[in-house]
Amino acid sequence: MGAQPTREREFEFTEADFERVRKLIYQHAGIALSPAKQDMVYSRLARRLRSCGDKTFAQYLQRLERDRSEWETFVNSLTTNLTSFFREAHHFEILADHMRQLTAKEKRPIKIWCCAASTGEEPYSLAMTACETFDTLNPPVQILASDIDTNVLAQGERGVFRPERVERLSPQRIQRFFQRCAGSSGGELRVRPELQRLISFRRINLLDPVWPVQGPLDALFCRNVMIYFDKPTQYAILKRFVPLLRPDGLLFAGHSESFMHAADLFRSLGRTVYKRADSVRG
């Protein structure tokens, strides 16, 4: 069944409206929405209709076409930001080993790009991993944290988290890397400024023709991003990753993602970690 106007819904939402949303978000952000996302699209964009004072989805979509300032909010509304500290923990263990090997060879800053930073848990996990690996709050690491959603990026850059967001972290990590927010009645915690100094937050749309990213990178975390793109879009992005990564650099994917269709670009090392296909095997 397609998206149909119903008496229960506050706004008329037709099949044509849904298909228009799918086309616009694909063109603008590369996100391929499945037909199963109809209810999600309605619930998230209905908030924008109320805020803008539009009476129908057709009216809102007309606004979107003529008002470029609404695009950012439109994309923010439809992006999903599920994240947690040290999600898929084995990746951070692999990264720690990789950093040790790199510094054993040469002394230089290690550069990492986290291209789905969301509210900051992942880049801060990368920063904590670096601090633990080198046993200092000033490790030789530079982290670029990006996302297409400006709202979550602002939260990440602020570095303040409610207690339930850090409850799975060990007491040792909380004590070492967080500070209590002064005057907070909710027990909020702020990451230490030393961690924040390791990270630069920036909005980047992976579909943009130019990325403000300075390579070469030692590691690239692109986890749970590709699932929103179709295969041709995935391949195009992966192709652009190749020259940004050092020959021995690592690409980390999400647990449900596979880049087998891009075997000419990246080869699997197992556990959703990849190397450039043209790198020396080993």
N, C-alpha and C positions, 0 to 999 in steps of 0.2 A: 504493500500500500504506500502511495506517495504521501507527501506532506499536504494535508488538506485543511482548509479552515474548519474549525469546530466551534461549537457553542461554548465549550469549556475554556477555550483560549481567549485571552484578552485581545490579541491582535490577529488579523487575518494573515495566514501564512500558507501560501499556495505552493504547489509543486514547482511552478515557474520561479517563485521567490527563492526557494531552496537551491534550485539549479543555478540561479544567478549568483547566490552567495558562494556556491562551490566554485564557479568559474572565477569570481573575483579574488577569492583567497588563494586559488591556485596561481593565477596570473601574478599576484602581488607578492606572495610569500612561498609559493611552491608547495603549499600544503594540499594534499589530496584527501578531501573529506569523503568518506564512504556514505552510502545511503542510510546506514545505521545511525549516522550522526544528526539526523533531522531534529530530534528532540533537544539535543545538546545545543544546536545552532539556535533553535527558537528561544530556549531559556536564557542563553547568554546575550543574544542580541535584543531580546525583549527589554532588558534593562536600559539599553541604549535608546530604544524607541521612547520609553518613558522619560528619560533624561532630556531627549531632544524635542519631545512634544509631538512626535510623529504618530499618526493614527493607524498606519498600515506598514507592512514590511516594504511594499512597493514605494511608499513615500520615503521611507528611510533610505532605501537603496538609491533613489533619485538624489537624495541629499549627499550620499556618499560619492556619487559620480561628479557632483559639482563642487564639493567642499573637501579639498585635499587634507585639511586639518583633521578631518574625521577618520582618515585612513589608519592613523596610528592606534586610535582607540578600537577601531574595527578589528585590526590584527590582534591587539592585546586581548580582546574579548574572546577570540576563537583559538588562542594558543593554550595548550595544556602545560602546566608547570608542576609535575610531580617530581619531588626530589627529597633527598635526605642526606645527612652526613655519612660519608664512607659507604655509599650505596655500591653494591657489588665490590665488597672489600678486597677481593683478590687482585683487582686492578691496581690498588694503591700499593700492595706488596710488590707487584711486578714493577711498578714505577720506581719504588724505592731501590730495588736491585738495579734497575736501569740507570738511575742517577749515580749510584755507587760506581758502576762500571765506567760511566762517562768521566767522572772526576778522577778516576784512577788513570785515565789516559791523558787528560789535559785539564788545565785550570782555566775555566771560563764560565760565564753565566749560563745556566740551563734555562732554555726558553720553552714554555708550555702555553698552548692555546686551549682553553675550555670554551667551546663554541655553543654550549647550551647551558649557560650559567644559572638561569632561573633566579631564585631568591638568594643564591650565594653559597648554599651548602657544599656544592661540588668544588668550586674554586677554593673555598676555605679548607676543605678536606685535602686538596692538593698542597696548599700552603702548610698545613699541619704535618703532612707526610714529609715535606722537604725539611721542616724544622726538626722532626724526629730523626730523619736520616742523617742529617749533619750535626745533630745535637746542638742547635743554636737557633735563636729567634731571628737570626740574620743570615739565612742560607743563601748560597749563590744561585738564586732562582728568580726568574721573572715570569709572571703569569698574566696572560691576557684573558679576561673573562667577558664573553659577549653573549648577547641574546637579542632576539627580535622584539621582545616585549619590554618596553621601557619601564613599566610599572614594577616588574620583578627585579629589573636591573637596579632601580633606585633602592629597593629593599636590600638587595645584596650589598650594594656599596655602603649602605648605612651600617650593616653588620650587627644588627640587633635581633635577637631571637628569643621567642617565648620558651619557657622551661620545657614544654613538651617536645620542642624541636631538637633539644640537645639531650633528652633523657636516655638515649641509647649510647651516648658517649661515656667513656670511663671517667670516674671521678678525677683521675690523674690528668686526662686531657682537658677536662673542664677547668681544673685549677690552673693548668699551664697556659691555656690559650684564651680564656674568657675572663671578663670582669663583670661584677654586678653593676647594673645600671643604677646610678644614684637617684634616689627618689622614686624608684619604680615599685608600685604596689603589687604588680603582677609577677615579680621575680625575674624580670627580663635580664638577659645576659648580652654583653657586647664583646665581640672579638677584640683581642688586644690590638693596639695600633701597629705593633710590629708585623702582625699578619696582614693587616690591611695594606701596609706599604709594599707588600710583595705582589699585590694584585692591581691591575688596571681594568676598570669596568668600561665597556663601550658597546653601544648598540651596533650590531652587524646583522644584516639580512643576507643569508647565504646565497640568495638569488641576485644580489647586487653585482654589477659588472666588475667592480673594484672593491677589494677588501683592504681596510687599513691595518694590515697584519705584516709585520716585519719578520721574515724568516732569516736563516733557516731554523726550524723548530726541532726540538728534541722529542717532544711528545705532543700529541693532539688528541684531546678528548672530545669525541663527537658521539655521545651516547644518548640513545633514545631520541634521536633527531630524525634519522633517515626513515623511520617507520611512518613519518607523515608525508614522505615524498614518494612519487612513483619511480620506477626503475630508471627511466631516462634521466630524470632530475638527479637521482642518486649518483648515477655514473658521471654526470657533468660536474657535480660538486667534488666527487672523489678525484676526478682528473685534475681539478684545480688544487687539491690537497698535495698531490705528488711533489711538485717543485717547491712547496713550502716546507716539506719535511726533509731533514737530513737523511742521507742514505741509510743510516742506522737508527733513524727515528721510529717511534712507535705510534700507531693509530689505535685508539681504544673505542670500541663500539658497545652498544647496549646488548644485554643478554639475549634479546629476541631478534637481533639484527644479523644479517649475513651479507657479505660482499662478494659472494661467489660469482655474481654476474660481472664483477670487475676484476677478475683474476689476472688480467693483463696489467692492472694498476697496483693491486695489493695482494699479498699472499698471507694466509692465516698462519699464526703461530700457536693457535689454540686459545681457548678461553676468551674469545672475542677480542683478541689482540692481533694487530696486523702490522706487517712491514711492507715497504715499497717492493714491488715485484722485481725491480731491477737492482735490489740490494744484494750484497754478498750473502750467500746462505750461511747459516750458522746460528 
